Amino acid sequence: MINNGDTPPTWSATSTHGTSLRIGLVQMRCEKGEIATNLTRIHAYLREAHARQVDILCFPEMSITGYINPVHQPAAVLRLDSPEVAQFVAMTAEFPLTAIAGIVEANGQEKPFITQIVASAGKFLGYYRKKTIPDDEAGWFSAGETITIFTHPAITFGVAVCADIGSPEIFAESAKRGARLVFAAAAPGLYGPQSRRDWGAGFAWWRNECMTKLHQYARANRITIAVATQAGRTVDEDFPGGGYVFAPDGTCVAATPDWSEGVLYVTIPQGDWDGTDHEFSSRE
């Protein structure tokens, strides 16, 4: 359904405790500058998530635009009021849930932002602009200045983007402002020639980054952290994939098994984490 008519793999982790919130973390390939194609694939993931009774579905960093070089692909830099953003927002009216997706956002005459937009029931709820811009992105992108908190009927949540996982204060401030869940959307490009790609090593590297840092932030702030990462090969860059959920005690309670495209579905309890059941399926 997502890739050339194939059904994407899904990985499920369901809590056995109390009232819950159902989330989905999309691990997908987002071709650079192919906005129409990416939106078509996003639509298919939303359809599946709605059928699975998901409350909040998080797509990776730059999932709509792809991880573009804004100098070379200026046509793929979008405004918040662009038709492409409106198309994404409208999808959440067709499939009633809250969805989070990423764009490269125009910033007047300045370098653009890396932005996650949030929509629900056909309405644009707001955005978060990536605050932590590392040296290898500083020539292309501007840093955001504020932390945004969103309210869902079942939970208050925040958003972080990729290199933000190196900024513990973002997670601490989100928790201080009432967030009980922070979605971390990511697209960490892998170094080295594509012809010699070691997918296992790339997946393990990003997994270790998340495990090392995010379990600490979850435990320190008593919040749940959920990660959604770009996966697979684009025209000139590869991405490692990786979906993870860290409980408020820092334990990783759900994770994708590898870098293949798909969705990690997780039911988050409103009370204490009291054990999880995992069920995995993927393409042969």
C-alpha positions as CSV (number, residue, x, y, z in Angstrom):
1,M,0.0,0.0,0.0
2,I,2.9,2.4,0.7
3,N,5.6,1.2,-1.7
4,N,4.5,0.1,-5.2
5,G,1.3,-1.4,-3.9
6,D,3.0,-3.4,-1.1
7,T,1.7,-3.4,2.5
8,P,4.4,-1.8,4.8
9,P,5.7,-3.8,7.7
10,T,4.2,-2.9,11.1
11,W,5.5,-3.4,14.6
12,S,3.1,-3.3,17.5
13,A,3.7,-2.9,21.2
14,T,0.5,-2.8,23.4
15,S,0.5,-1.9,27.0
16,T,-1.7,-4.1,29.3
17,H,-2.4,-1.3,31.8
18,G,-5.4,1.0,32.0
19,T,-6.7,3.7,29.8
20,S,-4.4,4.4,26.9
21,L,-3.3,6.5,23.9
22,R,-2.5,4.9,20.6
23,I,0.4,6.4,18.6
24,G,2.1,5.5,15.4
25,L,5.8,6.2,14.5
26,V,6.4,6.2,10.8
27,Q,9.7,4.9,9.4
28,M,9.7,5.9,5.8
29,R,11.7,6.9,2.8
30,C,11.1,10.5,1.8
31,E,12.6,11.3,-1.5
32,K,14.2,14.8,-1.8
33,G,12.0,17.3,-3.5
34,E,9.3,14.8,-4.5
35,I,6.6,16.5,-2.5
36,A,3.6,15.0,-4.4
37,T,5.0,11.5,-4.0
38,N,5.7,12.0,-0.3
39,L,2.2,13.3,0.3
40,T,0.7,10.3,-1.5
41,R,2.6,8.0,0.8
42,I,1.7,10.0,3.8
43,H,-1.9,9.7,2.8
44,A,-1.6,5.9,2.7
45,Y,0.0,5.8,6.1
46,L,-2.8,8.0,7.5
47,R,-5.4,5.7,6.1
48,E,-3.8,2.7,7.7
49,A,-3.3,4.5,11.0
50,H,-7.0,5.5,11.1
51,A,-8.0,1.8,10.4
52,R,-5.8,0.9,13.4
53,Q,-7.5,3.5,15.6
54,V,-4.4,5.6,16.1
55,D,-4.8,8.8,18.0
56,I,-1.5,10.5,17.0
57,L,0.7,9.6,14.0
58,C,4.2,11.1,13.8
59,F,6.2,11.3,10.5
60,P,9.9,11.9,10.3
61,E,11.8,15.2,10.0
62,M,11.3,16.7,6.5
63,S,8.9,13.9,5.6
64,I,6.9,16.1,3.1
65,T,9.8,17.9,1.4
66,G,12.5,15.3,1.8
67,Y,15.9,16.3,3.3
68,I,16.6,18.9,0.6
69,N,19.5,21.3,0.1
70,P,17.4,24.5,0.0
71,V,19.9,26.3,-2.2
72,H,19.7,23.6,-4.9
73,Q,16.0,22.9,-4.6
74,P,14.3,26.2,-3.6
75,A,11.0,25.1,-5.2
76,A,10.7,22.5,-2.4
77,V,10.9,25.1,0.4
78,L,7.4,25.6,1.6
79,R,5.5,28.3,3.4
80,L,3.1,27.4,6.2
81,D,0.3,28.6,4.1
82,S,1.4,26.7,1.0
83,P,-1.1,24.4,-0.9
84,E,1.1,21.4,0.0
85,V,0.8,22.1,3.7
86,A,-3.0,22.7,3.3
87,Q,-3.2,19.3,1.5
88,F,-1.6,17.6,4.5
89,V,-3.8,19.3,6.9
90,A,-6.9,18.3,4.9
91,M,-5.9,14.7,5.2
92,T,-6.5,14.8,8.9
93,A,-10.2,15.7,8.2
94,E,-10.5,12.6,5.9
95,F,-8.9,10.4,8.6
96,P,-9.7,12.0,12.0
97,L,-6.5,11.8,14.0
98,T,-3.6,14.1,14.9
99,A,-0.7,14.0,12.6
100,I,2.8,15.5,12.7
101,A,5.0,15.9,9.6
102,G,8.1,17.7,8.5
103,I,8.9,20.4,5.9
104,V,11.7,22.8,5.0
105,E,9.9,26.1,5.8
106,A,10.5,29.4,4.0
107,N,11.9,32.2,6.2
108,G,11.7,35.3,4.1
109,Q,15.2,36.3,2.8
110,E,16.9,34.3,5.6
111,K,17.9,30.7,5.7
112,P,14.8,28.4,6.0
113,F,13.7,26.6,9.1
114,I,13.4,22.8,9.7
115,T,9.8,22.6,10.8
116,Q,7.4,20.0,12.1
117,I,3.7,20.9,11.5
118,V,0.8,19.5,13.6
119,A,-2.7,19.1,12.3
120,S,-5.9,17.4,13.5
121,A,-9.4,17.1,12.2
122,G,-8.6,19.2,9.2
123,K,-7.2,22.1,11.3
124,F,-3.6,23.4,11.4
125,L,-2.7,23.3,15.1
126,G,0.8,24.8,15.0
127,Y,4.4,24.1,14.4
128,Y,7.8,23.5,16.0
129,R,11.0,24.8,14.4
130,K,14.2,22.8,15.1
131,K,16.2,24.7,17.7
132,T,19.5,22.7,17.5
133,I,21.2,23.3,14.2
134,P,24.5,21.5,14.0
135,D,27.5,22.7,12.1
136,D,26.8,20.6,9.0
137,E,23.4,22.2,8.7
138,A,24.3,25.8,9.7
139,G,25.0,26.9,6.2
140,W,21.6,26.0,5.0
141,F,19.1,26.4,7.9
142,S,18.1,28.8,10.6
143,A,17.4,27.8,14.2
144,G,14.0,28.1,15.8
145,E,13.6,30.1,19.0
146,T,10.7,28.6,20.9
147,I,9.4,25.4,22.3
148,T,5.8,24.6,21.3
149,I,3.4,22.5,23.4
150,F,0.3,20.9,21.9
151,T,-2.8,19.7,23.7
152,H,-4.6,16.5,22.6
153,P,-7.7,15.4,24.4
154,A,-5.8,12.5,25.9
155,I,-2.3,14.1,26.5
156,T,-0.2,17.2,26.3
157,F,2.8,16.7,24.1
158,G,5.9,18.5,22.7
159,V,8.0,18.0,19.6
160,A,11.7,17.8,19.0
161,V,13.7,17.3,15.8
162,C,16.8,15.2,15.2
163,A,19.8,17.1,16.6
164,D,17.6,18.3,19.4
165,I,18.4,15.0,21.1
166,G,21.7,16.6,21.9
167,S,19.9,19.4,23.8
168,P,18.5,18.0,27.1
169,E,17.1,21.4,28.0
170,I,14.5,21.1,25.2
171,F,13.0,18.0,26.8
172,A,13.3,19.5,30.3
173,E,11.5,22.7,29.2
174,S,8.8,20.7,27.4
175,A,8.2,18.7,30.6
176,K,8.2,21.9,32.7
177,R,5.5,23.4,30.4
178,G,3.3,20.3,30.9
179,A,4.2,17.9,28.2
180,R,3.9,14.2,29.2
181,L,5.0,13.0,25.8
182,V,7.6,14.4,23.4
183,F,7.8,13.2,19.8
184,A,11.3,13.3,18.3
185,A,11.2,13.4,14.5
186,A,14.5,12.6,12.8
187,A,16.4,12.3,9.5
188,P,20.1,11.7,10.4
189,G,21.9,11.2,7.1
190,L,24.5,8.5,7.0
191,Y,28.1,9.3,6.1
192,G,30.1,7.4,3.5
193,P,29.5,6.3,-0.1
194,Q,26.1,4.8,-0.9
195,S,27.7,2.0,-2.9
196,R,29.4,0.7,0.3
197,R,26.5,1.3,2.7
198,D,26.4,-0.9,5.8
199,W,22.8,-0.6,6.7
200,G,23.2,-2.6,9.9
201,A,25.9,-0.3,11.2
202,G,23.9,2.8,10.3
203,F,20.9,1.5,12.1
204,A,22.9,0.6,15.2
205,W,24.6,4.0,15.3
206,W,21.3,5.9,15.4
207,R,19.8,3.4,17.8
208,N,22.8,3.9,20.1
209,E,22.4,7.7,19.9
210,C,18.7,7.4,21.0
211,M,19.3,4.8,23.6
212,T,22.2,6.7,25.2
213,K,20.5,10.1,25.4
214,L,16.7,9.7,25.3
215,H,16.4,7.2,28.1
216,Q,18.2,9.8,30.3
217,Y,15.8,12.6,29.3
218,A,12.7,10.4,29.8
219,R,13.8,9.3,33.3
220,A,15.0,12.8,34.4
221,N,11.8,14.5,33.3
222,R,9.3,11.6,33.9
223,I,8.0,11.8,30.3
224,T,7.5,9.4,27.5
225,I,9.7,10.0,24.4
226,A,8.7,8.6,20.9
227,V,11.1,8.6,17.9
228,A,10.2,8.5,14.2
229,T,13.1,8.4,11.7
230,Q,13.5,8.6,7.9
231,A,14.6,5.2,6.4
232,G,16.2,4.0,3.2
233,R,17.9,5.4,0.1
234,T,17.2,8.7,-1.5
235,V,18.8,10.1,-4.6
236,D,22.0,11.0,-2.9
237,E,21.7,10.2,0.8
238,D,20.8,7.2,3.0
239,F,18.9,7.3,6.3
240,P,19.0,4.6,9.1
241,G,15.4,4.3,10.3
242,G,14.6,3.7,13.9
243,G,11.4,3.9,15.9
244,Y,11.6,3.9,19.7
245,V,9.5,4.6,22.7
246,F,11.0,5.4,26.1
247,A,8.8,5.2,29.2
248,P,9.1,7.7,32.0
249,D,11.4,5.5,33.9
250,G,13.8,5.6,31.0
251,T,13.2,2.0,29.8
252,C,12.9,1.5,26.0
253,V,9.6,-0.3,25.8
254,A,9.2,-0.5,22.0
255,A,11.6,-0.4,19.1
256,T,11.6,-1.3,15.4
257,P,13.8,-4.3,14.7
258,D,15.6,-2.9,11.7
259,W,15.7,-0.1,9.0
260,S,12.9,-1.3,6.7
261,E,10.0,1.0,6.0
262,G,6.9,0.6,8.2
263,V,5.2,1.9,11.3
264,L,5.7,1.2,15.0
265,Y,2.3,1.2,16.7
266,V,2.4,1.7,20.5
267,T,-0.3,2.0,23.1
268,I,0.7,4.4,25.8
269,P,-1.0,3.9,29.2
270,Q,-2.3,6.9,31.1
271,G,-1.0,5.3,34.3
272,D,2.2,3.4,35.1
273,W,3.8,1.3,32.4
274,D,3.0,-2.3,33.5
275,G,4.6,-4.4,30.9
276,T,4.2,-4.5,27.1
277,D,3.4,-7.1,24.6
278,H,5.3,-6.9,21.3
279,E,4.2,-8.2,17.9
280,F,6.4,-7.7,14.8
281,S,5.8,-8.2,11.1
282,S,7.8,-7.1,8.1
283,R,8.3,-7.7,4.4
284,E,10.1,-10.8,3.5
